[in-house]
Amino acid sequence: MRNARYYLSYPISFILYCLTASPRLSSQSPSEKSPRNRKKIFILAAIAAISIISASLIIGQFIVQQQQHQQNPEAPNVKFITFQVDKQEIAVGQSINVLINVQSSENKVIDNAKVVMTLDPYDYEPYVSISNSPTQLPVFLGKDARTGEFNISITAMASPAKEAVYVVKGIVFVNDVQTDIKEFPLTIRE
């Protein structure tokens, strides 16, 4: 970033010098110089504006890329290989089971992975119970390592209306970075 500012400061300084420099003395009268000077000033002002806008866009893009690189480290390749639901419509008091299996395609050990199940809209807590969420996954010891199949059950405790529709999301996180997401609709009836 320092280099970009350093190299952009020379053209901008030159343009500003040209705009603010005192006019040269000549034998022409002021009325003869006036149209030429206006044209030069307009051209220099346009060049200065374009240079400043270009420089600010380049610097802004560089800063945004740096921030994105720092905030979003590359997500490891850890994904669902199984995400099956036994039913998508239940009544109050019933449950569904979500069968899950997660696989790592990384050549390194991954030891901080979990699956989180959520429902949308988020005001579901009084009506629906989710077991085993979040679920801490076992350590992946290398490429093609799998967790094995496990169940997460979702039980309808009540319903806010005669029929409520939720979107159930299963999200895989590794070191708090999302690596995969699956979802399905869930209908709960009274």
RAFEN-V945622 format. One record per residue. N is the residue number from 0. RES is the residue in one small letter. SS is DSSP state (2 for helix, 1 for strand, 0 for the rest). OMEGA is omega in whole degrees, 0 to 359 (none if undefined). D_LAST is the distance of its C-alpha to the last C-alpha in whole Angstrom. Layout:
BEGIN
n: (N N)
res: (RES RES)
ss: (SS SS)
omega: (OMEGA OMEGA)
d_last: (D_LAST D_LAST)
END
This chain:
BEGIN
n: (0 1 2 3 4 5 6 7 8 9 10 11 12 13 14 15 16 17 18 19 20 21 22 23 24 25 26 27 28 29 30 31 32 33 34 35 36 37 38 39 40 41 42 43 44 45 46 47 48 49 50 51 52 53 54 55 56 57 58 59 60 61 62 63 64 65 66 67 68 69 70 71 72 73 74 75 76 77 78 79 80 81 82 83 84 85 86 87 88 89 90 91 92 93 94 95 96 97 98 99 100 101 102 103 104 105 106 107 108 109 110 111 112 113 114 115 116 117 118 119 120 121 122 123 124 125 126 127 128 129 130 131 132 133 134 135 136 137 138 139 140 141 142 143 144 145 146 147 148 149 150 151 152 153 154 155 156 157 158 159 160 161 162 163 164 165 166 167 168 169 170 171 172 173 174 175 176 177 178 179 180 181 182 183 184 185 186 187 188 189)
res: (m r n a r y y l s y p i s f i l y c l t a s p r l s s q s p s e k s p r n r k k i f i l a a i a a i s i i s a s l i i g q f i v q q q q h q q n p e a p n v k f i t f q v d k q e i a v g q s i n v l i n v q s s e n k v i d n a k v v m t l d p y d y e p y v s i s n s p t q l p v f l g k d a r t g e f n i s i t a m a s p a k e a v y v v k g i v f v n d v q t d i k e f p l t i r e)
ss: (0 2 2 2 2 2 2 2 2 2 2 2 2 2 2 2 2 2 2 2 0 0 0 0 0 0 0 0 0 2 2 2 2 2 2 2 2 2 2 2 2 2 2 2 2 2 2 2 2 2 2 2 2 2 2 2 2 2 2 2 2 2 2 2 2 2 2 2 2 2 2 0 0 0 0 0 0 1 1 1 1 1 1 1 1 0 0 0 1 1 1 0 0 0 1 1 1 1 1 1 1 1 1 1 0 0 0 0 0 1 0 0 1 1 1 1 1 1 1 1 0 0 0 0 0 0 0 1 1 1 0 0 0 0 1 1 0 0 0 1 0 0 0 0 1 1 0 0 0 1 1 1 1 1 1 1 0 0 0 0 0 0 1 1 1 1 1 1 1 1 1 1 1 1 0 0 1 1 1 1 1 1 1 1 1 1 1 1 1 0)
omega: (180 180 180 179 182 182 178 182 179 180 180 178 179 180 179 177 180 181 185 182 180 182 178 178 177 182 181 178 181 181 178 182 188 181 179 181 179 180 179 180 179 180 179 178 178 178 179 181 180 179 181 179 179 181 181 177 180 180 179 179 178 180 180 179 178 180 179 180 180 185 184 176 183 182 177 182 178 189 172 167 173 174 186 179 181 174 183 179 181 175 178 182 180 180 169 177 176 180 187 171 184 181 175 176 181 178 181 178 177 187 180 181 178 174 179 175 178 175 178 10 191 181 185 191 181 188 187 177 178 179 175 177 1 179 177 182 177 181 174 186 179 183 179 175 182 179 191 184 174 184 167 181 179 184 176 180 180 178 180 180 178 178 178 180 178 170 179 180 171 185 175 176 171 184 179 173 181 180 179 177 174 180 176 177 177 179 178 179 177 none)
d_last: (61 64 66 64 65 69 69 68 70 73 72 71 74 76 74 74 78 79 77 79 82 85 87 90 93 95 97 95 94 91 90 90 88 85 84 84 82 80 79 79 77 74 74 74 71 69 70 69 66 65 66 64 61 61 62 59 57 58 58 54 53 55 53 50 50 51 48 46 48 48 44 43 45 44 41 42 41 38 35 32 33 30 27 24 21 19 16 15 11 9 6 5 9 10 13 15 19 21 25 28 31 34 37 40 43 45 48 48 46 43 42 39 36 32 29 26 23 21 18 19 18 19 17 15 16 14 11 13 16 18 21 25 25 27 29 33 34 38 41 42 45 46 46 43 42 38 36 35 31 28 25 22 19 16 13 9 10 7 6 9 7 5 7 9 12 14 18 19 22 25 28 31 34 37 39 36 37 34 35 33 29 26 23 20 17 13 10 7 4 0)
END
